[in-house]
Amino acid sequence: MMDRWVIHLPITAPDLLRARIFARTAARVLGRLSARVEPGGVTVSAEDQQGVHHWVFCDRPLPGGARCALPTDHLSPCSRRVRWVSRH
């Protein structure tokens, strides 16, 4: 059996909200490139408190084995797809 390696990629953001937004965006883009990306496991932390992790995705189980792809603090029902809102 082959070992799995996890990539830790430090990227800075000015606050928790923008860190979560950037992490969600990066996870979705990388997820399109490789099925090995696990967005549900993405967390962010303050640079000086890297032991305190804040979840980025809800990741609750959905019927049929899928996971919720919405942000952790979403108010709408869980969904496996991101709902895009037009701002025009």
Number of C-alpha atoms within 10 A of each C-alpha: 3 4 5 6 6 7 7 6 6 9 10 13 16 8 10 14 12 12 20 22 14 17 21 21 13 13 20 15 12 15 14 10 10 9 8 9 17 12 21 20 12 18 16 22 18 16 12 7 8 10 10 11 12 16 17 26 23 19 21 15 14 12 7 6 6 13 19 19 22 23 18 17 10 10 8 8 7 19 17 15 11 11 10 6 6 5 4 3
